[in-house]
Amino acid sequence: MIPFTLLFCTYAKDNPQHLTQSIDSVLKQTVLPSEWLIVKDGPLPESLEAVIRDMSFPNDLKIVALPKNVTLGPARMEGIKTASNEWVALMDSDDVCVPDRFEKQLALIEADPDLCIVGGQIVEYDDIPGTVLAKRNVPTSHAGILARAKKRNPFSAMTVMFKRDLALKAGGFRYHPGFEDYDLWTRMMVIGAKCANHPDVLVHARAGMDMYSRRRGISYIHSEWRMQQNLKKLGINNAFGFLRNLILRVPIRLLPTKTLGRIYKRFARA
């Protein structure tokens, strides 16, 4: 199997129980990471430090301890600069992998060595994995992924494996709250990244009102505006696509959290 680095980022507000569940789901994989890399995005409370200290990792664990919180994009950037392997797998600190996630993704990569970004499907849950709130379907083919990128993120970040060198060539992760991964994937596509998503569910992602509340408000609208500008500059969208996306996406960011949640479940999820 192809060696790969697993990249976790964690910060002070993460839930220790959720982090434990997330790491444990990777420890139960049919194919394990060759390298474990945890980025501490600023100082952590003892409850999170204890989770990392007490877990039994099967091989050496690399830790990047940042002196202050820099947010997800810059923290992930520090991670990929430190990673030793060509392939890097992302995992969020509150999600749960299905047991054969990496086995399935690596099978796709071995079947097509030209692939550079490989994701998969997710189901979203609130507190109990397996209790489905919604399913997010993303296109599986390269052509479908390119078409989806014009309107919205064609990947679910917590499922993605990607080539480190091409990510760095594209500029890596940047500060772009809420859009760190979409921002990078589109820049990688423009310089030639071949993409795929596995048709199966690979991760159970924690959702609920906390997630929806992070995707509304003026600050999120600013990030949305910046992302749409980036798509236009990259040539992924034209002026019409830029305006269409803003008209469709910006107004809903001002809705109450519960209303936004219903819209996500009805239109953005299956």
N, C-alpha and C positions, 0 to 999 in steps of 0.2 A: 504494500500500500504506500501511497505517496505521503511523505512526512509533512506535517503541518503544525502550525502554532495556534493554540487557542488563546484568544484575547478577551479577557474580562476587564471592565472598568467598574470601579465601585467608589462611592462617595459617602459623606457623613450621614445623609438622610436615607440611605438604603435600609431596608428591613433585614435584620440578621437571619430571620427564619426563611425569608424569600431567597437570600443569597445561599443559604445552606441547601435549599431545595434545588436551586439552579446548578450549583457545583455538583451535587449528588447525581443529578440527571446526566451529567457528562461522565462522571465516574462509572456509570452503568452502561456506557456506550459499547456496542459490539466492536468498534474500532476507536481506540483512544488517541488523543493528541500526542504528538512527539514532544511537544514543548508546551508548558503551561505558563502563561504570562498574565499577571494581575497588575493593573495600574491603579494605584490608590490616588484618586483625584482629590488631593488635600488630606489633612489629618483625619483619621477615622476614630470613632468612639471605641472603647474597649470591647463592646459587644460584637462589632464587626471584625476587629483585630482577632478576637477569639475564634471566630468562624474560620478565618484564613489559617490561623496558627494550628487549629485542632483537626483540620481536614487531612486525611491521609492521601496525599497525591502520589501517583504511581511512579513519577520521575521528578527530576529537579524542577522546582518552581522558581521562576524569575519574578521579582517584584520591582516595580518602578514606583517609588514613593515621591509624589509631587509635594512641594512644600506648601502649596495653597491650591484651592479649587480653581480649575481653569475651564471647566465645563467639558461636555462629552467630546466634541470635535478635537480640540487640542490634546485632551487626554488620550484619545485613540491614536492620534498622531505620534505621541511619545511611544505608544505601544508598538506601532508598526515599524518605527525606527529601531526598536530594540529587538524585534522578532528575528529569529535565526533562519527560519524556513521560507521557501518560495511562496507557499500557500499559508494564508492566515484565515482563521475562522472566527467570526464574531459570536459573542454570546452576551445577552443582557443579564443583569444581576437579579432579575426577578422573573425570568421565564424558565420553561422546562423543556428540554429536548426529548423527542421520542428516542427509544433505545438504539435505533439503527440510522439515526440522522446522518452521521459522518460516513457510514458505510455506503449509503445511497448516493451521497454527493460525490464521494471519491470514485464510485463506479462510473458516474457521468464524466468526470474529469479524465479518467483513464481511457474511456471510450472516445473522447475527443480532446486531444492534447492542446488544441487551439483555444479552448475555453479559458476565460480570464476572470469571470464573475459567475458564481453558481449559488442560487438561492433555492427557495422552496415555498410551499404553502404553510399557512399558520391557521390555527383556531385560537380565538380569544376567550379568556375566562376571567372570572373575578377573583375568587378565593380558592376554589377547588379545581385542580387540573382535571380535565375530562368533562366538566360542567360548562358546556359551550354557550357563550353569549353570541358569537358570530364567527364566521369563517371568512378569511381574506383570500380570495383567489387572485393569483398573479399569472401572467402569460408564461408559457414554458419555452417558446421558441425565441431565437434571437430577433427575428422580424417582429414578433408580437411585443417583445420587450422594448424595442426601439419605438414602436408606435405608442405604447403605453406611456413612455417617458415624456411624450409631448404634453400629456395632461396631468400625470401624477407619478409618484414613485413606483417603478415596476418591480421593486424588490421589497421584501420585509427584512430589515437590517439584521434582526436577530437570527436569521437563517443563513446569512451570506458567508461564503468562502471566496476569497479573492487573491489574485497574484500581487504579492507585496511590491515587486519592482515596478510594475505598471502603475500601481496606486501612487507610489512615490513620484514616478515620472509625471503623473497627472497633477501633482501638487499636494496629494495626500488629504487627510481630513483637515477641515478648517473650522474656525469659529462661525457657526451658523445655526443657532438654536432651533431645534425641531426639524432641520433639513440637512444635518451633517452628512448623512449617508447618501441621500438623493443627490446632493451637490457633488459628491465624489464620483458616484456611479456615472453620472452624465458626462463628467470630464473624462473619465476613463473610456466611455463609449466613443467620444469624439476622436480620441487618438487610437482607436482600433480594437477596443476590448470586445471579444466575442462573449456572448452572455447566454445563460440558460437558467431556468427554474425547474426543479424537480416537481413532477405532478402530485406527489404525495405530501401530506402534512408532516413537517419536520420539527416544528416547535409549537408548544402551547404557550401563548403569550398572555401575560397578565394585563387586563384592560380595566374597564369599569370607569366610574366617575372621575377618578384621579387622572386617568389618561385623557379623558375628554376635556377636563378643565385646563390641561396644559396646552390644548390645541385651540384655544380661543383667546380673545383679547387683543389689545393694540400691539403688544410686543410680538405676538405671533403673526399678526397682519404685516408688520414690518419685515419679518423673516420671509413670509410668503411673497411679498413684493420683490424682495431681493432674489429669491429663487426664480421667480418668473423673469426677472431681468437677466439672470444668468442663462436661462434656457434660450432666450432671444440672442444673447451675445454669442453663445456657442453654435448658433444656427440650428438648434433642435426645433425651435419655434420661430414663426414669423410674427409680424405685428398683429395679425388677426388672432393667432393662437395666444399671444401674450394678453390681449384684451379679453378674449373669451375666458381664459383661465381666471383672470382677476374678477371678472363679472360673476363667474360661477362660484368662486371659492372665498373671496374676501367677505361678502355679506354674512355668510354663515358663522364666521369667527366672532361675530358680535352677538350671537344668540346665547340664551342661557345654556348652562352645561347639559342639563337633562334633554333639552331640545336638540342640541348638537349631537348628543349620544344617540338619539333616535334616528337622526339623519345618517350618521355613520352606519348604524346597523341596517338601515333600509336601502341606502344607495351606495355606500362605499364598501360594504361587506355583503357576503351571501348568507 
